[in-house]
């Protein structure tokens, strides 16, 4: 190949490597956020369950709830 073609191939190879690196970073961030979302949903469900249990206990004990 001539020098110009080699430069084009080298440039494309560098672009592919950079895009691959960016894709890996994006994927890692997406996985991290997905795990964080799952953890937050679990925490939310736990707190909602606790809230319902407290509401039920208050109702059983005739506690007036002030909003």
Rosetta blueprint (number, residue, H / E / L):
1 X L
2 X L
3 X H
4 X H
5 X H
6 X H
7 X H
8 X H
9 X H
10 X H
11 X H
12 X H
13 X H
14 X H
15 X H
16 X H
17 X H
18 X H
19 X H
20 X H
21 X H
22 X H
23 X H
24 X H
25 X H
26 X H
27 X H
28 X H
29 X H
30 X H
31 X H
32 X H
33 X H
34 X H
35 X H
36 X H
37 X H
38 X H
39 X H
40 X H
41 X H
42 X H
43 X H
44 X H
45 X H
46 X H
47 X H
48 X H
49 X H
50 X H
51 X H
52 X H
53 X H
54 X H
55 X H
56 X H
57 X H
58 X H
59 X H
60 X H
61 X L
62 X L
63 X L
64 X L
65 X L
66 X L
67 X L
